[in-house]
Amino acid sequence: MDFSDTKEEAEYRARARTWLSENAELKRPGSTFKVKYGADDLVPLAKDWQLKKYAAGYAGITLPKEYGGQGGTQLQQVIYNQEEANYVTPRGVYEIGLGMCIPTMLTYATEEQKTRYAVPALEGKEIWCQLFSEPSAGSDLAGLRTRCVRDGDDWIINGQKIWTSGAHFSDYGVIVVRSDPNAPKHKGLTYFFLDMKSPGIEVRRIKQVSGVSNFNEVFFTDVRVPDSQRLSDVGNGWRVSITTLMNERLAVGERPAPDFDEIFALARDLHLEDGPAIADTAVREKLARWYVEQQGLKLTRYRTITALSRGAEPGPEASITKVVGGRKHQEIANFGMDLMDMASIMMDDEAMPMRALFQEALLSSPSGRIAGGSDEILRNIIAERVLGLPADIRVDKDMPFNQLPTGSGE
């Protein structure tokens, strides 16, 4: 691996760092966006921040200039992401749209559609969501049951999606549905994009145990979608979905706070019965392990950066950072609660360290090991596509979807 920037990369990093220092607050241990602002301010501040990035040339760094992007390299995007991670900025509103939906649109949409939808998304004027997961499918995306039927120049969609992040504030979404139940499950899918304000779409927010409501159920009742909004051929939805999912692996690889810096700050500031938590050998042992893991994840990302700098495309190795990072995030949240002892049951933003960041993270962290691919799915990807191990036996590979046995014994 090459850890040093080239002359051009160093210049780009310096420009990004200067702009960020002039427009954002430098992150210090514990100074996350939630600590400074709170969840209610996320969407309006994210819109302001996205427009600033667009005006400065840091939105859509890798996208072609004709679609509002900068025509830059993937390595420039990585460099900017590294630098922005050092600042307190609103995240979680545009990552799905710009990291997954718009790249899929630029691969499969018409030229007119690319121009129409890419620029408003980059400017922050339109927000996108990803309508994939379903109640009956679990981690098996190809097991989805939301269906579509052709009706002249339209398709009529009926069914339900679940765990859709940000659907309640999204303007558009991408969706994969079943168009041919007589085909094997991977071959009977078709992919569309749609207006989230279309008649027949009902979004119901899910109240999470952490107290926030970022996930949603989305119901479709005779929703009409023009055939012109179909991406790729009828029945080719699985291939389009893979494009989205490979982009998703990169987009969700890094976990939100708390990470090592936050648990280190808590241990430094918190006093136990026999003195500062940071002085306890058991605490120091855990901190050391998480620091080593943090560095390991950083070096794994550097491996990807090195490959990008040599012209390669990102591959399934991105799954490694999510598997390790998701578990580490959950462990750190749990240990932060342990350090606070009985006081940890309090969720009061004003009373608890870092505005109850650890409390919320403990309750929300299990979702991070499911969203973007469960641990089990990602381990299979690593085993088969990175390590070259034999694939799992699939007896349903060529069986028509409507002949697959269901949980009801049918």
C-alpha angles and dihedrals in degrees: 000000000000111000097182127089120235116239091264093046092049090052092049091048091050092051092049092047092050093049092047092049089055096046109031140042117258111246118242126185106296096006097120124155090257092053093051102038114005130229098285092067095052103097101043093044091045090055091052092047094048092052090050091052091048093051091049094049098251099111117089092005093172098037120103116267092237088066096047097271130120099246089231132143130271088244091059088053090051091049092051092047090052092053096044089052087070092062136067104253134153111260135176101056105080103022094091095046098043096032100044117003102045094045087053090049091051089053099048111013126095121264091253091051093048091055093043098051107027099063098049089048092051091048090052093242094118128039125205134204134194117237104198116113121082133189095243099040103059110183092341102095091182088061092070119134105193101120139204129202125196115243110176109291092349138068120220115217125201127173144062139282125193141195090031106166115223097357090136092064100030125113098196139015143191118231138184117205139171113265100167119035090180092066126079110278096258094047103048098066131108128192129220142166119223147180109260089214092061116131111265097033115117121184118199118187117227115225104223124210088246089064097249125107107209096130122076145191111227120199124197119202114178091325111180117218120179116241086235087072093059113113113217125338128331107270094021095097095114093060091049090048091054089056089054094044095050089054088047092056089060094042096053099036095105118065124222124246140323096073132139095302093055097046089046090052091048093049091048094051100037123087122209125197093275099039142289114354090229089064094057111103094217090052091047090051092056092045090052092051093050091047090054090049090049090053091046091054090047091053091047089055089048088057088058090046091052090051091049092050088057093052099260125138121242112261140189091297087090087076090071095067093051095049093050096035095050093054093044091051091053093047093050092049090050093049092048088057091049091053091053089051114189092354089066092082089073116098096185108135093208098045102044130071113271091004093293092304093152094047093053092043092053090055097042101037096085088065089058089064090056106034113087091018128332121259090256094052092047092048089054090051091050092046096048104031102030104030096029096231120159115280123247115268110258114196093177097056098110100023118114110255094236090057096054113114115249133210090260091069094251 
